[in-house]
Amino acid sequence: MKGISRMSIREVSEVLNTEPSEEFLKACAQDSRQGVQNLIVRYYKEWEARLVEEERIEALLREEKQLWIKGYLHIAGIDEAGRGPLAGPVVAATCILPAKFNLPGLNDSKKLTESKREKLFQQIKEQAIGYAVGSAEPAEIDGLNILQATKLAMKRAVEGLKVRPHFLLIDALELSSLKIPQKGIIDGDALSASIAAASILAKVSRDHLMGELDKLYPEYGFAKNKGYGTREHLMALRRYGVSPIHRRSFAPVQQQLDIV
């Protein structure tokens, strides 16, 4: 590599975007050009941000690390999306992450933007040891109640795994119907990397599904509201009535049925 004094600002930037040596970083710090100084300041800010993110991800793996030490190698995180909407299924996902992964920004799906969720959705599927999605339909929600339907969706997700889980980490719930060692964690999607990954898989999978259902029932705006009881959705419910995918046991839908 030629000396930094003979390198253009663009060339310096390209080296900094790889894995620069300590010698190169020192040379940048001593370079008198303002452009190089701006680059080195940005480099160290990004480096510090990466360290903070790596520490946050390590903290998210606390539950998993304790279980790995005990010999549970395949730890499946489980979470759901869609317990509150007036329409559409409740969707659950399960995800088994490897000990080493590269998922910057991994977090509770509710704390992420739609674009970030979509990006992580693809990355999680590429890097996971195993993952699966399960759901319970509106008729099952009405017949069982939303809590039991959520557990059913979770059970179906676990049963869909091609890799046998040794332990389950579940957001807030326990699944007594599954004879697998498990632990329910309140706010687990913010405390466990595996559950956070599952929350993203569940949320994005359900959002995609509601987009498809919007094509069948465009009058309700499901692509936008995802079945939640927004003002526009409630107005459409009063105007067009109850669709086949509405949850008839939920109060706003039941009220509409009583009017009819």
C-alpha positions as CSV (number, residue, x, y, z in Angstrom):
1,M,0.0,0.0,0.0
2,K,1.4,3.4,-0.9
3,G,1.9,6.0,1.9
4,I,-1.1,7.8,3.1
5,S,0.2,11.1,2.0
6,R,0.0,9.9,-1.6
7,M,-3.5,8.5,-1.2
8,S,-6.6,10.5,-2.2
9,I,-9.4,11.1,0.4
10,R,-11.5,8.5,-1.5
11,E,-8.7,5.9,-1.2
12,V,-8.3,6.5,2.5
13,S,-12.1,6.1,2.9
14,E,-12.0,2.7,1.1
15,V,-9.3,1.4,3.4
16,L,-11.1,2.6,6.5
17,N,-14.2,0.7,5.3
18,T,-12.2,-2.6,5.4
19,E,-10.1,-3.6,8.4
20,P,-7.4,-0.9,8.7
21,S,-4.2,-1.7,10.6
22,E,-3.2,0.2,13.8
23,E,-0.4,1.7,11.7
24,F,-2.8,3.1,9.1
25,L,-5.1,4.6,11.7
26,K,-2.1,6.3,13.4
27,A,-1.1,7.7,10.0
28,C,-4.6,9.0,9.4
29,A,-4.6,10.7,12.8
30,Q,-1.4,12.5,11.9
31,D,-2.5,13.5,8.4
32,S,-3.1,17.3,8.1
33,R,-5.9,17.1,5.5
34,Q,-9.3,18.0,7.0
35,G,-11.0,15.4,4.8
36,V,-8.9,12.6,6.4
37,Q,-9.5,14.0,9.9
38,N,-13.3,13.9,9.2
39,L,-13.0,10.3,8.0
40,I,-11.0,9.2,11.1
41,V,-13.5,10.8,13.5
42,R,-16.3,9.0,11.7
43,Y,-14.4,5.7,11.8
44,Y,-14.0,5.9,15.6
45,K,-17.6,6.9,16.1
46,E,-18.8,3.9,14.1
47,W,-16.3,1.7,15.9
48,E,-17.6,2.7,19.3
49,A,-21.2,2.2,18.1
50,R,-20.3,-1.3,16.9
51,L,-18.8,-2.1,20.4
52,V,-22.0,-0.9,22.1
53,E,-24.2,-3.0,19.8
54,E,-22.0,-6.1,20.3
55,E,-22.3,-5.6,24.1
56,R,-26.1,-5.2,23.8
57,I,-26.4,-8.4,21.8
58,E,-24.2,-10.2,24.3
59,A,-26.6,-9.1,27.1
60,L,-29.5,-10.5,25.0
61,L,-27.8,-13.9,25.1
62,R,-27.6,-14.2,28.9
63,E,-30.5,-16.7,29.1
64,E,-29.1,-18.7,26.1
65,K,-25.6,-18.8,27.6
66,Q,-26.8,-20.2,30.9
67,L,-28.6,-22.9,29.0
68,W,-25.8,-23.7,26.7
69,I,-23.5,-24.3,29.7
70,K,-26.1,-26.8,31.0
71,G,-25.9,-28.7,27.8
72,Y,-29.0,-27.4,26.0
73,L,-27.6,-26.8,22.5
74,H,-30.7,-26.1,20.5
75,I,-32.6,-23.3,22.3
76,A,-35.8,-22.3,20.6
77,G,-37.2,-18.8,21.2
78,I,-40.9,-18.4,20.8
79,D,-43.1,-15.4,20.4
80,E,-46.4,-14.3,18.8
81,A,-47.9,-11.5,16.8
82,G,-51.5,-10.5,16.5
83,R,-53.2,-11.2,19.8
84,G,-55.0,-7.8,19.8
85,P,-56.4,-7.4,16.2
86,L,-60.1,-7.7,15.4
87,A,-59.3,-9.8,12.2
88,G,-56.8,-12.3,10.9
89,P,-55.0,-15.1,12.6
90,V,-52.7,-15.0,15.6
91,V,-49.2,-16.0,14.3
92,A,-46.4,-17.5,16.3
93,A,-42.8,-18.2,15.3
94,T,-39.9,-20.2,16.8
95,C,-36.3,-19.7,16.1
96,I,-33.1,-21.5,17.1
97,L,-30.1,-19.2,16.7
98,P,-26.5,-20.4,16.5
99,A,-24.0,-19.4,19.2
100,K,-22.4,-17.0,16.7
101,F,-24.5,-14.9,14.4
102,N,-24.4,-11.5,12.8
103,L,-27.7,-9.7,13.3
104,P,-27.0,-6.1,14.1
105,G,-30.1,-4.3,15.4
106,L,-31.7,-7.5,16.7
107,N,-34.4,-6.5,19.1
108,D,-38.1,-6.8,20.1
109,S,-39.9,-6.4,16.8
110,K,-42.1,-3.6,18.3
111,K,-39.0,-1.4,18.7
112,L,-37.9,-1.7,15.1
113,T,-39.0,0.1,11.9
114,E,-40.8,-1.9,9.2
115,S,-37.7,-1.7,7.0
116,K,-35.4,-2.9,9.7
117,R,-37.8,-5.8,10.5
118,E,-37.9,-6.8,6.9
119,K,-34.1,-6.8,6.7
120,L,-33.7,-8.8,9.9
121,F,-36.4,-11.2,8.8
122,Q,-34.3,-12.3,5.8
123,Q,-31.1,-12.4,7.8
124,I,-32.6,-14.5,10.6
125,K,-33.9,-17.0,8.1
126,E,-30.5,-17.3,6.5
127,Q,-28.6,-17.7,9.8
128,A,-30.9,-19.6,12.0
129,I,-30.2,-23.3,12.8
130,G,-34.0,-23.8,12.5
131,Y,-37.2,-21.7,12.4
132,A,-40.9,-22.2,11.8
133,V,-44.1,-20.3,11.9
134,G,-47.5,-21.5,13.1
135,S,-50.9,-19.8,13.3
136,A,-54.4,-20.1,14.7
137,E,-57.3,-18.9,12.6
138,P,-60.1,-16.6,13.6
139,A,-62.6,-19.4,14.1
140,E,-60.1,-21.2,16.4
141,I,-59.6,-17.9,18.3
142,D,-63.4,-17.6,18.7
143,G,-63.7,-21.3,19.8
144,L,-60.8,-21.4,22.2
145,N,-60.2,-17.8,23.3
146,I,-57.2,-15.7,22.3
147,L,-54.9,-17.1,25.0
148,Q,-55.4,-20.7,24.2
149,A,-55.3,-19.9,20.4
150,T,-52.0,-18.2,20.9
151,K,-50.6,-21.3,22.7
152,L,-52.0,-23.5,19.9
153,A,-50.1,-21.3,17.3
154,M,-46.9,-21.6,19.4
155,K,-47.3,-25.3,19.6
156,R,-47.8,-25.6,15.8
157,A,-44.7,-23.5,15.3
158,V,-42.5,-25.7,17.5
159,E,-44.0,-28.8,15.8
160,G,-43.0,-27.3,12.5
161,L,-39.3,-27.2,13.4
162,K,-37.1,-29.5,11.4
163,V,-34.4,-29.4,14.1
164,R,-35.4,-30.8,17.5
165,P,-35.3,-28.1,20.2
166,H,-33.7,-29.0,23.6
167,F,-35.2,-26.1,25.5
168,L,-37.9,-23.5,24.9
169,L,-37.7,-19.8,25.8
170,I,-41.2,-18.4,25.5
171,D,-42.4,-14.8,25.7
172,A,-44.6,-14.6,28.8
173,L,-46.2,-18.0,28.4
174,E,-45.5,-21.7,29.1
175,L,-46.7,-24.5,26.9
176,S,-47.7,-27.4,29.1
177,S,-48.9,-29.4,26.1
178,L,-45.2,-29.7,25.0
179,K,-43.0,-32.1,27.0
180,I,-39.9,-30.1,26.3
181,P,-37.9,-28.2,29.1
182,Q,-39.0,-24.6,28.9
183,K,-39.2,-21.2,30.6
184,G,-41.6,-18.3,30.2
185,I,-40.0,-14.9,30.3
186,I,-42.0,-11.7,30.9
187,D,-40.9,-9.2,28.2
188,G,-38.8,-12.0,26.7
189,D,-38.6,-10.3,23.3
190,A,-36.6,-7.6,24.9
191,L,-34.5,-9.9,27.1
192,S,-33.6,-12.9,24.9
193,A,-32.0,-12.9,21.5
194,S,-33.9,-16.1,20.5
195,I,-37.2,-14.7,21.5
196,A,-36.4,-11.4,19.8
197,A,-35.7,-13.2,16.6
198,A,-38.9,-15.2,16.9
199,S,-40.8,-11.9,17.4
200,I,-39.5,-10.6,14.2
201,L,-40.4,-13.7,12.3
202,A,-43.9,-13.8,13.7
203,K,-44.5,-10.0,13.1
204,V,-43.3,-9.9,9.5
205,S,-44.9,-13.2,8.6
206,R,-48.3,-11.9,9.9
207,D,-47.9,-8.5,8.2
208,H,-47.2,-10.3,4.9
209,L,-50.3,-12.5,5.4
210,M,-52.5,-9.5,6.2
211,G,-51.2,-7.9,3.0
212,E,-52.5,-10.9,1.1
213,L,-55.8,-10.9,2.9
214,D,-56.1,-7.2,2.0
215,K,-56.4,-8.3,-1.6
216,L,-59.4,-10.5,-0.8
217,Y,-61.1,-7.9,1.5
218,P,-59.7,-4.5,0.3
219,E,-62.5,-2.5,1.9
220,Y,-61.1,-3.0,5.5
221,G,-57.6,-1.7,4.8
222,F,-55.9,-4.8,6.3
223,A,-52.6,-4.0,4.5
224,K,-52.4,-0.8,6.6
225,N,-54.0,-1.6,9.9
226,K,-53.1,-5.4,10.0
227,G,-56.5,-6.1,11.5
228,Y,-56.2,-3.8,14.5
229,G,-59.2,-1.7,15.5
230,T,-58.2,1.6,14.0
231,R,-60.8,4.3,13.4
232,E,-60.8,3.5,9.7
233,H,-61.2,-0.2,10.3
234,L,-64.1,0.3,12.7
235,M,-65.8,2.6,10.2
236,A,-65.4,0.0,7.5
237,L,-66.7,-2.7,9.8
238,R,-69.9,-0.6,10.4
239,R,-70.2,0.1,6.7
240,Y,-69.5,-3.3,5.2
241,G,-70.2,-5.7,8.1
242,V,-68.2,-8.6,9.4
243,S,-65.9,-10.5,7.0
244,P,-65.1,-14.2,7.2
245,I,-61.7,-13.4,8.8
246,H,-63.0,-11.2,11.6
247,R,-62.9,-12.5,15.2
248,R,-66.5,-12.7,16.1
249,S,-65.8,-13.1,19.8
250,F,-64.0,-9.7,20.0
251,A,-66.3,-7.0,21.3
252,P,-66.3,-4.5,18.4
253,V,-67.1,-7.3,16.0
254,Q,-69.7,-8.9,18.3
255,Q,-71.4,-5.5,18.6
256,Q,-71.7,-5.3,14.8
257,L,-73.1,-8.8,14.7
258,D,-75.7,-7.8,17.4
259,I,-76.7,-4.8,15.3
260,V,-77.4,-7.0,12.3
